[in-house]
Amino acid sequence: MKPHQVIKNRRVTEKARVLEGLHERESNPSIRKCKNPKYVFVVDKSANKHQIKHAIEYLYREKKIKVISVNTILNKPKKKRVKGRLGKTCFCKKAVVTLDAGDFLDEQV
């Protein structure tokens, strides 16, 4: 798969912003140990960790990004009822990407 097929977009939520900013915090000793920034991406559901790592490094090659680790999460669809109609939320796969200390991303893919 091509890198733009593997990485769909960057997930920007409140929890994702907290993960991105942990390397700058100095509030307590356990957070002070967190020196590597983490970013959350929505990825293709058939992509594996190696494909995600190579896609991130390829898309941000001009910044010379080094990916340390990739953790994936499957969000399964949940049943919801809205105004009497039964439906489902969408299925998505997220990847939490840990970068090398000193690397950072500032724009979206």
Secondary structure, DSSP 8 states (H G I E B T S, - for coil): --HHHHEEEE---HHHHHHHTGGG--SSHHHHT--S-EEEEEE-TT--HHHHHHHHHHHTGGGT--EEEEEEEEE---EEEETTEEEE---EEEEEEEE-TT----S--
